[in-house]
Amino acid sequence: MGRLVPAVTRALDILELFLDGDGTLSAPDIVRRLQLPRTTVHELVTTLAARSYIVPVPGQPGRYRLGVRPYQLGSRYAEQLDLAAEGQQVARAVAETCDETVHVAILEGTDVIYIAKVDSTHAVRMVSAAGRRLPAHCTSVGKMLLASLPGPELAARIPDDAELAAMTPNSITEPAALRAALTEIRQRGIAVESRESNPDVSCVAAPVRDRTGQVVAALSISVPMIRWSDERLAELEQLAVKGAAELSERLGYRSAA
């Protein structure tokens, strides 16, 4: 591992400042926030502007905003992203933490498709596979994804007279009941499924967002009922949210918080 180059580090520090506030900065702002010498800041700002990483703000002398070059780099990064591959890596890290089965799934019509999966090492665990398709209304990932749809789109996919198939006696089969459950999920930002797709398994799921903020997938943790409890649920909810947030960050999403 080579040493860090101070000038490059400082230039990157300057660029990252533009992620906060209104996205514009002056040289004095940068000096104050980074505690760097004025001469150093002016040299770095001049260099970044010359390479189109930052550009002057029209009508605001001395202020800069991000230029086209960071956008071009970000677009190239986004083109190279593979949701399944990134999801598999994050799922593996989550599974190593909780030693339960972790899935990443996407919505297709009224079904979910698992695009990544890492198994628990326990002898008793959920049996599934990447590529498997299940009715969305019976799974935590599916309900999380349905809850993220705009109202008209949800109504088009699941109209009031839709017939919802049951996978277990606990499955939701009435559209009205599903809508009530989705409203609660939307408010909480997390979905829980208790033996609705498998009579011996419960799951918790959180949303995964892309760089535009749109929900494009969900990450879930599945647990056999012999290891399920209120205390365990609380732990897994936090872990699912953390894992989904990490995957979202990998996809370019940046929380406003």
C-alpha positions in Angstrom: 0.0 0.0 0.0 1.5 3.3 -1.1 1.3 6.5 0.9 -1.6 9.0 0.4 -0.8 12.1 -1.7 -1.7 15.2 0.4 -2.6 17.4 -2.6 -4.9 14.7 -4.0 -6.5 14.2 -0.6 -7.1 17.9 -0.3 -8.6 18.2 -3.7 -11.0 15.3 -3.0 -11.9 16.9 0.3 -12.9 20.1 -1.6 -15.0 18.1 -4.0 -16.8 16.3 -1.2 -17.7 19.7 0.4 -20.1 20.3 -2.5 -22.3 17.4 -1.3 -23.6 19.5 1.5 -25.6 22.7 1.7 -26.8 24.3 -1.5 -24.0 22.8 -3.6 -22.1 26.1 -4.0 -18.9 27.3 -2.3 -16.4 30.1 -2.4 -12.7 29.9 -1.7 -13.1 31.5 1.7 -15.8 28.9 2.5 -13.3 26.1 1.7 -10.5 27.7 3.7 -12.8 28.0 6.7 -14.3 24.5 6.6 -11.1 22.6 5.8 -8.7 24.8 7.7 -6.3 24.9 4.8 -3.9 27.8 3.8 -5.5 30.3 1.4 -2.8 29.9 -1.2 -3.3 26.1 -1.2 -7.0 26.4 -1.6 -6.7 28.9 -4.5 -4.3 26.6 -6.3 -6.5 23.6 -5.9 -9.7 25.5 -6.9 -7.9 26.8 -10.0 -6.8 23.3 -10.9 -10.2 21.8 -10.4 -11.9 24.5 -12.4 -9.4 24.0 -15.2 -10.3 20.3 -15.4 -14.1 21.0 -15.2 -14.6 19.4 -11.8 -16.0 22.7 -10.6 -17.3 25.7 -12.5 -18.2 29.3 -11.6 -21.8 30.0 -10.5 -23.4 32.4 -13.0 -24.2 35.7 -11.4 -22.3 34.8 -8.2 -18.7 36.0 -8.5 -16.2 33.9 -6.6 -18.6 31.0 -6.0 -18.4 27.5 -7.6 -20.5 24.5 -8.1 -19.7 21.0 -9.4 -18.9 20.8 -13.1 -19.7 18.2 -15.7 -16.7 15.9 -15.0 -18.0 14.5 -11.7 -21.3 13.8 -13.4 -19.5 11.9 -16.2 -17.5 9.9 -13.7 -20.7 9.1 -11.8 -22.6 8.1 -14.9 -19.8 5.7 -15.9 -19.8 4.2 -12.4 -23.6 3.7 -12.6 -23.3 2.0 -16.0 -20.9 -0.6 -14.4 -23.1 -1.4 -11.4 -24.5 -4.8 -11.2 -27.4 -5.0 -8.7 -27.1 -8.8 -8.3 -23.4 -8.7 -7.8 -23.5 -5.8 -5.3 -26.5 -7.4 -3.6 -24.6 -10.7 -3.2 -21.7 -9.0 -1.5 -23.9 -7.0 0.9 -26.0 -10.1 1.6 -22.9 -12.1 2.5 -21.8 -9.4 5.0 -25.2 -9.3 6.6 -25.4 -13.1 6.8 -22.0 -13.2 8.4 -23.3 -10.9 11.1 -26.5 -12.6 11.9 -25.9 -16.2 10.6 -29.4 -16.3 9.0 -30.4 -16.5 5.4 -30.3 -13.2 3.5 -32.0 -12.4 0.2 -32.1 -9.5 -2.2 -35.1 -9.4 -4.5 -36.7 -7.3 -7.2 -40.3 -6.8 -8.2 -41.7 -8.1 -11.5 -45.4 -7.7 -12.0 -47.0 -9.1 -8.8 -44.1 -11.4 -8.1 -40.7 -11.1 -6.5 -37.5 -12.6 -8.0 -34.6 -13.4 -5.7 -31.4 -12.1 -7.4 -29.0 -12.7 -4.5 -29.0 -15.1 -1.6 -26.6 -16.2 1.1 -27.5 -19.2 3.4 -27.3 -19.5 7.1 -24.8 -22.0 8.4 -27.4 -23.4 10.8 -28.6 -26.9 10.2 -32.2 -25.6 10.4 -32.5 -22.8 7.8 -34.7 -21.5 5.0 -34.3 -23.4 1.8 -34.5 -21.2 -1.4 -32.4 -20.2 -4.4 -31.5 -17.2 -6.4 -33.8 -16.9 -9.4 -36.8 -18.2 -7.4 -40.1 -16.4 -8.0 -42.8 -16.0 -5.3 -46.0 -14.0 -5.0 -45.0 -10.5 -3.7 -47.9 -10.3 -1.2 -46.7 -13.4 0.6 -43.1 -12.2 1.3 -41.5 -9.4 3.3 -39.4 -8.3 0.3 -42.5 -8.3 -1.9 -44.6 -6.3 0.5 -41.8 -3.8 1.0 -41.6 -3.4 -2.8 -45.3 -3.1 -3.3 -45.5 -0.5 -0.5 -43.0 1.6 -2.4 -45.1 1.8 -5.6 -47.1 4.9 -6.4 -50.8 4.5 -5.6 -52.0 4.2 -9.3 -49.3 1.7 -10.1 -50.2 -0.4 -7.1 -53.9 -0.3 -8.0 -53.0 -1.4 -11.6 -51.0 -4.4 -10.4 -53.3 -5.4 -7.6 -56.9 -4.1 -8.3 -59.6 -4.3 -5.6 -61.0 -7.5 -7.1 -57.6 -9.3 -7.4 -57.4 -12.9 -6.3 -54.4 -13.3 -4.0 -53.2 -16.8 -3.7 -52.3 -18.2 -0.3 -49.0 -20.0 0.3 -49.8 -20.7 3.9 -52.8 -20.2 6.2 -51.2 -16.9 7.3 -51.0 -15.4 3.8 -52.9 -12.3 3.1 -55.6 -13.0 0.5 -57.7 -9.9 0.5 -56.6 -6.8 -1.4 -58.1 -4.5 1.2 -56.1 -6.3 4.0 -53.0 -6.1 1.8 -53.4 -2.4 1.3 -53.8 -1.8 5.0 -50.6 -3.8 5.6 -48.7 -1.8 2.9 -49.8 1.5 4.5 -48.2 0.4 7.8 -45.1 -0.8 6.0 -44.8 2.5 4.2 -45.0 4.4 7.5 -42.5 2.2 9.2 -40.1 1.8 6.3 -39.7 -1.9 7.1 -41.7 -5.0 6.3 -42.2 -8.1 8.5 -43.7 -11.4 7.2 -44.7 -14.0 9.8 -45.1 -17.5 8.2 -46.9 -16.1 5.2 -44.8 -17.9 2.5 -43.4 -20.7 4.6 -45.2 -22.0 7.7 -41.9 -22.4 9.5 -40.1 -19.1 8.6 -40.6 -15.4 9.3 -38.7 -12.6 7.6 -38.0 -8.9 7.8 -37.1 -6.6 4.9 -35.9 -3.1 4.1 -35.9 -1.1 0.9 -32.9 -0.6 -1.4 -32.7 2.6 -3.4 -30.8 3.6 -6.5 -29.0 6.9 -7.1 -32.3 8.6 -7.9 -33.9 7.6 -4.7 -36.2 5.1 -6.3 -36.8 1.8 -4.5 -35.3 -0.9 -6.9 -35.0 -3.9 -4.6 -35.4 -5.1 -1.0 -33.1 -6.9 1.3 -34.5 -9.5 3.7 -33.4 -11.7 6.6 -35.3 -15.0 6.9 -35.4 -16.9 10.2 -36.9 -20.3 11.2 -39.5 -19.9 13.9 -37.4 -21.9 16.4 -35.0 -18.9 16.5 -37.6 -16.1 16.1 -38.6 -13.8 19.0 -39.5 -10.2 19.6 -36.0 -9.5 20.7 -34.5 -11.2 17.7 -36.9 -9.3 15.4 -35.7 -5.9 16.8 -32.1 -6.9 16.1 -32.8 -8.1 12.6 -34.8 -5.0 11.7 -31.8 -2.9 12.5 -29.5 -5.2 10.6 -31.8 -5.3 7.5 -32.1 -1.5 7.5 -28.3 -1.2 7.8 -27.7 -3.8 5.0 -30.2 -2.2 2.7 -28.7 1.3 3.3 -25.2 -0.1 2.4 -26.5 -1.6 -0.8 -28.3 1.6 -1.6 -25.0 3.6 -1.1 -23.2 1.2 -3.4 -25.9 2.0 -6.0 -25.2 5.7 -5.7 -28.0 6.7 -3.3 -27.2 9.4 -0.8 -29.6 10.0 2.1 -30.7 13.5 2.7 -30.3 12.9 6.5 
